[in-house]
Amino acid sequence: MNRCIASASIALLAAFAAPIVRACPTTLPLKGVLTVDACFPRSGGDCVDAAKTLHDYLEAQPDDPAVVTVAVQSSPWRFYGPDMRIFDIDEFTAPIRSFIKPGVNRVELQGSWTGVSPDKHHKSLADQVAAALGHHVPVAGMSGFLWVSKDGSVRATNHAFTLRKGIGQYGVHRGSDVMAALTAGWIIFLESNIEKEGDADGMMRVAAAYDIFMLCPERALSTFEHAAKMGSAIASYDAAMIRLDRGETGDRQAAMALFERAAALGDDKARERLRTFKQ
């Protein structure tokens, strides 16, 4: 199997209550409540960091030369890199092309909601990747939130409410399944603390959590823009990408300003985007 893994680990630690979390109103097929049996990684015993465990589980997947597998954090609308920077479809697809060789008959996107169209304005991410690849091979995605087991097997859930057991950073009992979106999403419970501390990078990750875990693209956009004002270049870049994708009146002009802000903060990717705008 040809494999590409893009995952992220967050080092912040804090304690918080374990509320029930409801995904934002959406046309996605969500139903029911799911309890995540989490724990606190620093508590000792058999509790381990979920993000690292997710990576280890993905590495344990058996090789299949006929399949190109791409593991990635995603919302139904977009892909995220390890630093929570948004990929556009062309960027995401470019490295996959080198793996499309004789004998490869399928691409699998192991990211949450990659196989589902989120609304009437967007095709599924799998369909978008297939189109970018020229439909040379079928592209399969996940039908809900991605879960990965110790043996590397994957499944999806479509729950509307998440009840998380445990406090602080997302950990799992050794050998337990990992909910991929929650490895990026648990930080959302620390938003008020991050705001008080003026942590721009932390707020950028909260914004990504609204998209990946909460399925709230508009809340993600407003939080990315807030993090951009706090000084996060990646947040400014991501906000610009979301506005370009949304394409409402004024979004292109706003995206230009956000790319300019990111460039001023030293972001090379934003400078590349600005050059494209001006061509």
Secondary structure, 3 states (H helix, E strand, C coil): CEEEEECCCCCCCCCCCCCEEECCCCCCCCCCEEEEEEECHHHCCCEEEHHHHHHHHHHCCCCCCCEEEEEEEECCCCEECCCCCEECHHHHHHHHHCCCCCCCCEEEEECCCCCCCCECCECCHHHHHHHHCCCCCCEECCCCEEEECCCCCEEEECCCEEEEECCCCCEEECCCCEEHHHHHHHHHHHHHHHHHHCCHHHHHHHHHHHHHCCCCHHHHHHHHHHHHHHCCHHHHHHHHHHHHHHCCCCHHHHHHHHHHHHHHCCCHHHHHHHHHHHC
